Amino acid sequence: MQLQFNPMQVGYFVERLNRFVALVKLNDQKVEAHVATSGRLGELLVPGAEVLLEPSSSAKRRTRYSLRLVKYRNTWVCIDAQVPNILVRKALKQNALKPFVYCRFERSEPKYEHGRFDFLLREKEKPVLLEVKSVTLVEAKTALFPDAPTERGARHLKHLAALRQEGYRCAVLFVVQRDDAIYFAPNQKRDPAFARALRHAVAGGVEVYAYACQVMPEEIALTGRLPVLV
């Protein structure tokens, strides 16, 4: 399953002005680019890092560009947190994800009780709730999530665990937006609360999957599943 990128331009990261705006050197000028993630990306967005920018087609946008890819040690990393949902949605609709091959796609962002999840599926008319997370951090060949503490992420897991106890089939899928990982694990060092919540969810029957991606300047594609170390 793949997603084609629009034509992009090469730039070099200067600094992050705030959570969602970066300053990038492009053709000897400094331009502002939208960063579509709330992650810290501290090991990726360093001064001088090669990045790829997608020009915006909207005249109403504050920033003229979107920062999509960062090169890290000769590996392209997609930092757009919206991309995993697009890839997974396409894969679900085409029954291309083996764990959900018998599920029928129903809708995105269903609201359940006190929260919202990414996807609602149906398996023999029973609801299946699926949450998708974007992963950009890899250390020692292990993809790690999150790269900074996330109360929201832990809350999602606790909610899934509670719904699993009510009889729902529940799952979380981590999409690693790079190709240099061979395992996935929760980031115990940076967010022990999330790691505990994930272990608790797994013990309660919540399914956990991780998929790697092949990332190129032209496209990103889901590839194989990674072993999950909980």
Buried (B, 14 or more C-beta within 10 A) or exposed (E): BBBEBEEBBBBEBBEBEEEBBBBBBBEEEEBBBBBBBBBBBEBBBEEEBBBBBBEBEEEEEEBBBBBBBBBBEEEBBBBBBEBBBBBBBBBBEEEBBEEBEEBBBEEBEBEBEEBEBBBBBEEEEEBBBBBBBBBBBBEEEBBBBBBEBBEEBBBBBBBBBBBBEEEBBBBBBBBBBBBBBEBBBBBEEBBEEBBBBBBBBBEBBBBBBBBBBBBBBEEBBBBEBBEBEE
